[in-house]
Amino acid sequence: MAAAEYRRVPEEIEGLPKGIKYIIGNEAAERFSFYGMRTILVVFMTKYLHWMLEGTVGTAMSKAEANEHYHSFIAATYFFPVLGSILSDVFIGKYRTILSLSIVYCLGHLSLALMGAPGLSPGMWLFVGLALIAFGSGGIKPCVSAHVGDQFGRKNSHLMTRVFQWFYFAINFGSTASTVMTPWLLEWYGPHIAFGVPGVLMALATLLFWMGRHVFIHVPAGGMNFIRETFSREGVNALLKLMLIYAFVAVFWGMFDQTGSSWVIQAENMNRWFLGVEWLESQIQVVNPILVMILIPLFQFVVYPAVDKVFLLTPIRKISIGFFLTAGSFALVALAQELIDKGHTPSIAWQLWSYVLLTAGEVMISITGLEFSYTQAPKTMKSVIMAVWLFSVSLGNIFTSYINHSIQTPGVSEIAAGVDGLKVDSEASVGEWKVRTTSRTIEGAERPGKTVQVAGLDGNFDTADDVVLQFDDYMKLTGVETPDNAALQDAADLIVQHYLKSGSSDVDRSLPSLEQAQALLQGKTDSYGNALQYKLLSRDHYRITSSGADRQPQTRWDLIVSGHVSRVAPIGDAVSGGATEYTWLEQQMISTLGEEGRAMVEQARGEIPETRFDADITVGGQDTLEGADYFWFWTRTIFYTAVLFVPVGYFYKEKSYIQDESEESEDPTAAADAENPATTD
């Protein structure tokens, strides 16, 4: 059947449209695909990416940089709905837009599955894949649910609610299943399988959609009428009014999507045993779609009617309450992080309660906002408004990405990527660093590699503030020589001595608190006269910092020793020589580094005869906003947003545009959005 012969008008039948089964199957597979790769993205970037090339170990990505890239990806994904809606409504229609961009989507997953293959570095494969997925996934977002509505005529329109319930179930089923399964695949089968399985599901989704081509209703593109209607006086006024609301909602999205970034990173330092199961740090995200399915009917049939008996719960008031609930959820996460910063290991239940508040906020902001957007959009602008609503998600994630970018300071560890090709005694600039390779090695280096001299604050070589870096054959940073190595190591030794005296075994020993460390380090300075500053990062991690040659804290000249305690696993908890299967990452470490890698695995597992203390010296590279301060920053941000929204909502003048019965039969797309606006995600 040629494209021109596709049916453009729904059949007047009383049963379900023939194409619905293909759309529902497509949506379940596509949501599995998207949420599967998104769930593991931050964990992959921080723990796996630098192990992706055989025989080579790169530099691990920092947590702030991973957060930045994650939110940039989400921002791009929710920017492309604007382009997708234009492509669909102006040029080629919904069906062709969905099918063509789904192919782009599949190519993105293929790129992720090929990380480590020849031709591109793993990092380049990653970013090419994310760009293609963002374009494909984002571009089809404003089209899919509207395509469902296109399938209905006047006689079977009463079935639309039931179909959208199944459609919404497919979304949550796909996302729930992938959030549980994909982290497990990453842990035991590695990135190729963990990213490959969502790719296969996306290919299946595309195939299912293509199989329905002869039974779908193909509504043609509107051409330039779309542009004229969008930029009419009425359209522009409605859009500007809604954009004021969306500016506030964007802040919510920038925080909500941190459940896949900063919340995952926090979960690494929590006790993840809950309900008799030890959860992987990224699996906790499954709580959100489960709670959504519970809270939507609870709010609709219990909470909202109860509140309406006290005061009228308008859409604006729902959104306002949602902001305050979100502030409460981040306050709980911040309190949990304070416990981590004090050396405790709080239960993952802290995050579970935070999810309850955050998901309640999502229901009141997201679903209400979509419905409100639909009613406030002129009749010819329903799809445009839905695309701009999704764009608010992009703006929020741009803001979060910017914050995570701005809190990073350059560190000498980033030099590794720029000196691999330099010959001995040659000079170059790598980022903000002036470097020169030398033939000597740092004393105590385990094996020879490449030595790099870094000019200090004065910009000259062979002066007192120079730093020397030792890289091994894999271009992994193995040693850093600063003017204050001895002072930093002495300070680390004091911390170790306190730890050993704090208890009789690793079970009851602890690193010093801030007050205890201040007493231990009193009077200790670096060669520039800067006092040494201590920070407890978690139960087994600490950091000692001096301000370095520029005497300014939190700059690239900071001198840092990062300490880590590897505890001996209690009897009964330790695994013995090969009795427990190695994870994919452990196998990769052993195959890449041999016995050195095996020793690293055993140390991480606690299979060591006695406690190990590591103190790695570096220069720069710390984040200016971290720990509980990071979460309190976001708590204040959403709280101020909530307070400022109150007067905006009070003075906002609503103007509803609702389809009448005749218009509804002519505009199935709008009808679809009206029946279930929440499905536009």
C-alpha angles and dihedrals in degrees: 000000000000120000090251090059096057113118112260100182125057118251114251096242131137097221131071118297112259094237097058096089091056093050094048092049091046093052095049091051094044094050090048087052097049100041092041094061094036093052094060099034101101094041089050094050095049100038111020112027096078090053096054099099116073113243094010134092117199131192115284116246114247120244094245092050091049090050089050094052093043094054092043088056092049090046091053092046091056094041094060095063086077090058091040092055091050092047090049102040099037108031124014110004132242100289096053092042092053094044097046095044091046087062089052087049091054091050088054092056089047089056091053091049090052095057107135093028119124121270101050136037116255089252092054092047087052096051094042089051093048092048092052093045092049091052094044099041095040094046095056096044098089092043108050103068091038088053088058091056091049090066096065130086132190097277098052100032089106088070093059094090091054092048093049089051088057089043091053090045089054090054093051095040092053095046094044094049094047094046090058098038106039098059088051091051090050092049097050108020103029137233097303092062096034092055094032097059093056086047091055090049090051090051088051090049090053092048092050091050092049091049090061095054095107095051100040122101106240109208108197123235116269097229120203093343085078091060094046093050093046094052097042117122092254092047095050093047092051091047094050092050092050093046089063088060091042092055088065094041089053089066089055092053092049088058100036092058091056086083084082095046124022094021091053091050091049091051090063089073097044133090100259097189106117130155089359094303131102106224124209111240094251095044092072088079088077087079091074101062090041091053091046091059090049100043099045095067091035092056094039098051105024116018101040096046090047093051092045088063088062101037137345108275103213122182091256091053091049090054091047092052089047090059092055092048089053090052088053092051093053091045089058091049090049091052090050089051090052088059090050090049088055092054099261127129106223122198121264084239086087088067093042091058089044088054090054091057094040094049090048087053090048092053091050095044107031103039094035091046092053092050091045091049091053094051093045095049120093113251094257095048105056095115093044093053091049089054092049089049089056089047088063086066088055093051092050092052092046087057093049091046090051092051091051091048094049095052094058121097122198116261134193091244089076090064092078093079093055105045102051093100098040118115123225115286093012123131130219144154117248111188106306093341129097107212141180128189118229136189098232124091130220113261110261095021108154095223137358121269134132122326120206126193114208120204111235132226092300091059093232129115124235095029130124096264097055120125124212122207127199119206124186127222089280092054089248114148106246103165142017124197117199132165087259106045091119094050092047093047092048089053091049089051090056090054091050092050090052091050093052092049094047095079147350096256141013090264093069101023121105141183115254121273120240092265093049092048092050089057091048094049098040109139093010112133140164124245090274093057096254116145116241113248124207128207127181108217101180141329093297104020132076138162134211117198140183125190093240130207097334091050089222119123122235098021133120090267095063114125110223140183114194112201129199132183118212106200126207107250112246117256108278093025099068118089117225129228105309097332089119121053116252118241119237092261093050090050090050092051092051095045092048102042102022115205091358089058092047089052090052091052093048091048092052090049094048093246092140131115094231141008115289124213120199123188115183117191120211142154124240123332101113124129119248092215118041146136118016091345088065094054094042088054090058092043090056091045095056093039092055088046090054092049093048091048093060096074092037090055091045094056097038111117112213123214115183126207110194125178115242119219097269093047091047091058090051095046110045091164092063091044090055092053091047094052095051116002091169091072094071089092 
